[in-house]
Every structure is written in structure tokens, then in C-alpha cells.
Amino acid sequence: MLIKLGILLTVGFFLATTTSYLVSRQSIRQAILSEELPLTSDNIYSEIQRDLFQPILISSVMANDTFVHDWLENGELDPALIEAYLAAIKIQYQTVSSFLVSDATRNYYHPGGILKQVREDSPEDAWFFRVREMSPDYEINVDPDMANRDELTIFINYRVVDEDGNFLAATGIGLTVTAVRELMAEYERRFHRQVSFFDLEGNLVMHSYGSDAEAESGGYPETEMFRQLRAAIESGKSGESKSVIDDRGSLVNFRYIPELDWILVVEQSSDHTRTILMTTFGWNFVIGLVTAGIVLTMIHLAILRYQRGIERRNNQLETQNRQIEEQSAALQKANARLDALHKEKDDFVGITAHDLKTPLNSIVGFTQLLADEPELRPDARESVACIEVASRQMLTRVESLLHLSELENQRTPTFDALDALMPLRAAIRMHQSPALAKGIEFKIDLPETSVGVMGQAQWLTEIFSNLLSNAVKYSPSGGVVTIRAGVEGQHGVVTVADQGCGIDEENQKHLFKKFGRLSSRPIRGESSTGLGLYIVKQMVTRMQGTVGCESAPGKGSVFRVALPRA
């Protein structure tokens, strides 16, 4: 068991560690793609925008300077003046270069003098003629600076126009990309991310891992993402920042820089992340194995201790089992004795009740004969009436005991298909005359067709008779007892409703219990055995039916009997 448990724990730790590794790798990749790479791209883009804001403002000031306009319109008589002006701009704003190219003379002025004359047939001078014809006030151009050892420089080319909008010259300043390159190198050092700039043709312009001379020979692989981004830019959609896993498995973020017409690429190789995760994976697995060893050792010690406890407990249980067997034998003898006594009790109650029934019937018969004697004195007649009432009450109790004894001793009763209306009509006939004598009306609502149920006719007569007897007992003079019968779904239903004092919720809990006594009493003080509704409940339950009561104080009671249909 310990070997199997050890294998299970080892496999479990391995699967948990592997799952953790895969989830962490996916989570880290997603975080890098969705948050970190775009943030790096945004920071570099913000740095570029910050570096470009002031040069654009300076170039605008130069293009709108009155001195520049006057010097150009007066025929460029003294080149030293514009050279001094450009030198002052360079020194004051600490730019790499400042320049002015006249449209009239095509002279390229810079702080050191006239650098050259621009020509339309020179590719290096194409920028000037592009600025000359463009509509915007300025453009940003990246080119090597001939006046600064051909260092890669960002030029702000601003149009100089007269009051009529005629083009006079192009002026502006240049700044190096040193700050951007330093930021790129910092990201590579701290976060192992390579930052590169490519033109729209995929040529490497600047990167964080070498010199510009090396950059000129490089190019970005023609991946599908790069082609889609370039197509979006060429179609006029500048494009948002996009992060993907490229064809080489690296995490890459592309961003178009419209000011420079470049594509910023921030790339992080998955090797560094994989190394960290694999180290974590190894340590987690080792910790899992050590934990498994400790757990198995503790389980082994616990099992040994548990086995010793089981042996002691088994010895105790064997002793207790012997005692229980002895007690069980004694209990079986006692139960057999109790069963015999219970049978003797039932037989005694049945025989006694049966023996009492015959003389009680005789007493009732003789009292009726005495009551019919015309010469009987009034006081004797009253005594005879009391004897008759007491005898009938005793006879009712004896009959209830007989019914209860028969019901409890009959283990497997048999039921037949019968019409419930026949025993119901018999019970109505039995109690209709006593009801009329007490001023109580029976309102009978029975269907013309039969109500077939499964049961015993004798039991049904007893059930309906008991319910009608209670309704008469608890109904006031002038009251109405409503009797209804019908079919509801798979049951035959009989209801008996009276207009008596009603039964509260607390008394309803004891309504169908043996010898249950309620706080409400019959209207005329009739006696009650406390067994009637208990017998009704037992009989209905034996016939797979239900009996219930709906009542409230002062609103009468409705008893409902439902039996399975035949």
C-alpha cells in the first residue's frame, strides 16, 4: 500500500507541477503580450514624441522668424549673417545641427558655412524638393547628417513661405537618436527585450544590440504579422499596437511610428522565461518528492500505531460480543414472553369485550321494555332512561374495543372492488334519525354513478358512521352536515362537513391519535371513547388511502377520506 501510495503521490506532484508550469508559462506569455510589451512600446513612443516636441517648436520659430524672411527676400547678401543665426540656434537649444536651404540659390546653409547646393537629380536632396511641394508646414525625416559624420539624425524640415504663401526655403534642426537608443539598451539589459526600428520595407534602421553600420545590413523576417501590419499602414490605417507570438516562437509587439514612418518592434525571446520556469519546475518537483517522503513516513508510523490499537480493540470487542450474545439470548426469551403476554392481553380484551356485549344488549333491551310499561312511575321511568343511556355508552366503548382488537390482530386484510356510495348511504340512514331528533339537517350531494374504490364494506361503513356520528355530536341545533362524494384523479373522495365549534391547530395534531382527547366537547355532552378517529385513521391507512381534516375555531370542520379507485 505504501509503495502504491508513494507512486500515486509522485505522479500527483509531477502532474500538479507540470500543470503549474504550463499555466504559469501561458499566464506569463499572456501578461507579456497584453501588458508588458505594449507598455515598453508606449514608453519608447512617448520618449520619441517628447524628444520631437521641442525640435518642432524650434523649427517653427525659425520658419516664422522676421530676420530669416528679410534675409531671404533681400537676396541673401551676407551669408555670414544666416550662418551666425544657425550657430546661435544650435548653441542655444543644444541641437546636433541647424540648417536652411534657399529655394532661390539652392544653397545649403549650416553653422559652418555653405555645405553644398541641392540638386533635383541627387537622391540625397530629394527631401528638399518633397518639402517644397508638400502641403503640411513640416515633416520629420531620418537621414544621415553629412555635416556630423553621417550620424543617423532626425531632421525637422519646416517650410518657409512669404506673406503670399510662396515657398522661400526649408529650415529646421537635427537631433540624434541617442536618447532613444539608450532607452532601448536599458530595456534589453533589464528585461531581456530587444528593441528595433524597421522601415516599411522591413530594413533594420536602428536596434538595441549593435551599431548602425550593422543595422544597415539587417532585415526583419517576412512574417505574416509584419506583412499584415505593413498592408494596414499602406492602406491608410496607422494601426494600433499589436502583440503576437511570431513564427520563431518569440513574443513580439509591433507599433507603427507615423512621425518617423518606422515600425517599432519590441521582442522578447521565450528562452529567458523558459529557463526561469524550468528552474521553478525543478525545485517544486523536488519539494514535492521530499513532502511525499515525509508523508509516507508519517503514514507508516500511523498505520503501525493504528494496527496495535485495532488489536487491542478487537480483544475488547470479542469480550463485548460474548456479553452481547448472552444478553441477546436473554432478550429473545423476554421478547417471546412479552409476545405471549401481548397475545393473552389481546385475547382477554377480545373475549371480555365480546362477553360484555351480550349482557349490555340485554340491559338495553330490558330498559326499552320497561320504558314502554304504562304503569311505571315517573321517577322510575327517569331511572330507566338513565340506565339505558349508560348502557348504550358502555356498549359503544365495548364495540370500539372490539373493532380496535380486530384491527390490530388482522395482519393481512384483503380488499375488494366496491361502490363507496353503498356503505356511505348505510351510514347516513343509521344517523339521519338521531340527527333530525337533534334538529340537524343532512345535506347530501352524491353522484348518480358509482364511486368504485378498493376496500372492505364493513370498514367503510364504520369509517363513514364514525365521521357522521362526530358531525352530529359537535353540530348545534339547526346546523347542517354536508356529505359529498366523487372522483378526484385516481381516488374516490368522501367529505363530511359540519358547522360545529371547529378545531384549533394544536388540537389537530392529536386528532387521529389513540385515546386522543380534544379541548372541544360535544354540544349536548355526549361521551367519547377517544378511539373513533384513531380507528378511522388505521382503517383508511390499511386501505392505502388518506384521511385529513380542515378546521378553524368557530368555522366548523371538514373531514376528507380519499381511497384508491378500483
Beta strands, then each sheet from edge to edge (+ up, - down):
strand 1: 97-102
strand 2: 107-110
strand 3: 113-117
strand 4: 138-145
strand 5: 151-161
strand 6: 167-176
strand 7: 193-198
strand 8: 204-207
strand 9: 242-245
strand 10: 251-257
strand 11: 262-268
strand 12: 416-419
strand 13: 441-445
strand 14: 452-455
strand 15: 480-488
strand 16: 491-497
strand 17: 546-551
strand 18: 557-564
sheet 1: 3+ 2- 1+ 6- 5+ 4-
sheet 2: 8+ 7- 11+ 10- 9+
sheet 3: 12+ 14-
sheet 4: 13+ 15+ 16- 18+ 17-
end
